[in-house]
Amino acid sequence: MSEYPNTQLLIAGDWCDGSGNREMPVHNPASGMEIGRVALAEPADLDRALAAADQGFRVWRATSPLTRAKVMRRAADLLRERAEAIARVITLEQGKPIAQSRIEVAVAADTIDWFADEGRRAYGQIIPPRLPGVIQMTMKLPIGPVAAFTPWNFPVTQSVRKIAIALGAGCSMVVKAPEETPASPAALVTAFVDAGLPAGVLNLIYGVPAQISDYLIKSPIIRKISFTGSVEVGKHLASLAGQQMKRCTMELGGHAPVIVTADADIEKAAQTMVMHKFRNAGQVCVSPTRFMIEEAAYDQFTDRFVEISSGLRIGAGIEEDTQLGPLSNSRRLDAIDELIADAVAQGATLRCGGRRVGNEGWFFAPTVLSEVPLSARIMNEEPFGPVAILNRFTSLDDAITEANRLPFGLAAYGWTGSDQAAYRMGAEVETGMMSINHLGLALPETPFGGVKNSGYGSEGGSEAMEAYLDTRFVTRTFA
Ligand code: NAD
């Protein structure tokens, strides 16, 4: 039997094909070859999933947070037991190096543990009354069935950042996971099923994304939307949700600025940022993209960055020593090609890479562009691929102005030896997350989210669960 499974829908506790028997092929990005199939849902299947989530919500909200947490922690332990097999599935369908897939599964298990316990801490308040004998309190109640839409770049952790929060809060769900990388989110969901999650609480579907989101968001059963993906699609889904007065969590694109001052530890900055830039072939919403390096350290940083980038081992993610795997799909290959050609045509210098590697699979060389003009498309559009832009600055004011120029604000990075510069980066860069002199983003217990076009809401930390809870105020007096 192949180690890559075909994927079905999970509706009301049953794994099944779509009622129209439609399916799609799944490809291995390292070879371009078909490795499996995924079942696609029809409107009749969506109706069944919605009914199951409606029923599942009644069961799950009536389950105590302690019991919910026990089921969730069991699912986390099952993930840990199955980590190697699931990591291989991630790499086969998505392309990233196997070591990164192992981390993805481990982080998913930790995220489930954290939100299992957050559910137990969903405290209300007792509010001091104006009159004697009055008790005023707030209760935190699960908002209701959630529709979640998750992307292909981190098929397990992008799904778990929605599933763990919703289940911890006591919500049921219909999750539309990515058709291009369907089997690893299905393995995640299987861990919950095997841990004893009641049927209908978590339903998993695949299909035509626009049809499914339109259908689910309009359904009166769904009370909350969570989406991770591009700004364009996020705005569309938020407007659909707005027409229905439904709350959203939106985790959208970024174009992360990196400010490197001349007094920073340049060697550490270059090494750390190369590995972070090319992680998952740059298909990461918090990927460092627009580097601004202070003039006096520009040549030193740039030369090291290019040297380390050029030495990365490119190969199939399933090989243990691969550092840079293929892009996940051929759309990204074309998009990256076009962005680089445009930048070079506008005067940017190509320092390394800039080309596809081989004819099989969707490999692209680690690419560094320098002296890129602001008018280049890549200075304004999220590249979502293995390309770094290295530009220079002379005053910190200019660097911060450039960091804030774009309508994105997800992640930002700073490298500096100066406390004052570090303070200004933290206070003045318009971003949801700022990491200075180390990599410290995306832990289960810390906030994860953006500002401006990068979306709203958090997918980490104690802020995250609030978006899945209603606050009810109850006041009473003794008769
Ligand atoms: P895309 O915009 O078509 O799709 C992005 C994701 O949204 C996919 O998972 C897709 O299935 C889903 N999607 C698309 N239309 C939808 C709809 N109407 N309803 C519900 N879901 C929908 O593009 P793509 O080629 O897959 O990716 C391109 C861009 O998307 C990237 O360049 C990047 O900017 C962004 N993206 C961001 C993230 C992230 O982590 N924030 C993840 C994946 C893609």
Residues whose N, C-alpha, C, O or C-beta is under 5 A from the ligand:
A	BS01	NAD	F149 T150 P151 W152 N153 P178 P209 A210 S213 T228 G229 S230 V233 E251 L252 G253 C285 R331 E382 F384
